[in-house]
Amino acid sequence: MFFDSVAYAMAPPAGGDAGAAGGLGGILGGPLPMLVLMFAIFYFLLIRPQQKKQKAHKAMLDELRKGDKVWTNGGILGTITDIDGDNLTIEIASGVDVVIKRGFVADKDGGAPAADKKKKK
């Protein structure tokens, strides 16, 4: 009784041409194209910018030299006085030296923060 009408509603259209009714919308409306679209959005909005930022930070760390002013991740501003492999000795005050790992350097030049530098250019 009830199930007969449900089964009839789910049947393909009369004439047996099920592909013509769906057309291209049936292909593009499936779950696979939506997943591909979601991945593309995540890639261009999240993954790619993060990779570019990481690459720029790594290049900045590789270019550190003696005498450069740097900001640490802890917010300390100092001048590099010695480089021993991955260890940097920075002078944060007159006569006060701190040894940190190269990876803990957040920014270079010690001037305005990076966001302000972009605005001035």
C-alpha positions in Angstrom: 0.0 0.0 0.0 2.3 2.7 1.3 5.4 1.1 -0.1 4.0 0.8 -3.6 3.7 4.6 -3.8 7.3 5.1 -2.4 8.7 2.6 -4.9 6.9 4.3 -7.7 8.3 7.7 -6.7 11.8 6.4 -6.7 11.5 4.7 -10.1 13.2 6.3 -13.2 11.2 8.5 -15.4 8.9 6.9 -18.0 10.7 6.0 -21.3 13.7 4.4 -19.6 16.0 7.4 -20.4 17.3 8.0 -16.9 20.5 9.8 -18.1 18.7 12.5 -19.9 16.8 13.7 -16.9 19.9 14.0 -14.7 22.2 15.2 -17.4 25.4 16.9 -16.4 23.9 18.0 -13.1 23.9 14.3 -12.0 27.6 14.1 -12.5 28.6 17.4 -10.9 26.1 17.0 -8.1 27.8 13.9 -6.7 30.0 13.7 -3.7 33.3 13.3 -5.5 33.3 16.7 -7.3 32.3 18.4 -4.0 35.3 16.8 -2.2 37.6 17.9 -5.0 36.2 21.4 -4.7 36.6 21.5 -1.0 40.2 20.3 -1.2 41.0 23.0 -3.8 39.6 25.7 -1.6 41.5 24.4 1.4 44.7 24.2 -0.7 44.5 27.8 -2.0 43.3 29.4 1.1 45.1 27.5 3.9 47.9 25.1 2.8 49.6 27.1 0.0 49.9 30.4 2.0 51.3 28.5 5.0 53.9 26.8 2.9 55.0 30.1 1.4 55.3 31.6 4.9 57.3 28.7 6.1 59.7 28.9 3.1 60.2 32.7 3.7 60.9 32.1 7.4 63.4 29.3 6.6 65.2 31.6 4.2 65.3 34.3 6.8 66.8 31.9 9.3 69.5 30.8 6.8 70.5 34.4 6.2 71.1 35.3 9.8 74.5 36.9 10.3 76.5 38.3 13.2 75.3 41.8 14.1 71.7 41.3 12.9 69.0 42.5 15.2 66.4 39.8 15.8 63.1 39.2 17.6 62.8 35.9 19.4 59.5 33.9 19.7 59.4 35.1 23.4 59.4 38.7 22.3 63.0 39.5 23.2 64.9 41.9 20.9 68.6 41.3 20.7 71.7 41.5 18.5 73.4 38.4 17.3 77.0 38.3 18.7 78.0 34.7 17.9 76.8 31.9 15.7 77.7 28.3 16.6 75.8 26.0 14.2 72.1 26.1 15.3 73.0 28.1 18.5 72.8 31.8 18.4 74.2 34.1 21.1 72.2 37.3 21.3 72.9 40.3 23.4 69.7 41.6 24.9 71.2 44.3 27.1 74.7 45.6 27.7 76.7 42.6 29.1 73.7 40.2 29.0 74.0 37.4 26.5 71.5 34.7 25.9 72.0 31.5 23.9 69.0 30.4 21.8 68.3 27.9 19.0 68.1 29.4 15.5 64.5 28.1 15.1 63.4 30.4 18.0 64.0 33.6 16.0 60.7 35.0 14.9 61.8 38.1 12.9 64.8 39.9 11.7 65.9 43.6 11.7 64.4 44.6 15.0 62.5 47.6 13.5 58.8 47.7 13.1 56.9 44.5 13.1 56.4 42.7 9.8 52.8 43.9 9.4 54.0 47.5 9.6 56.8 47.0 7.1 54.3 45.8 4.5 52.1 48.9 5.0 55.1 51.3 4.5 56.2 49.8 1.1 
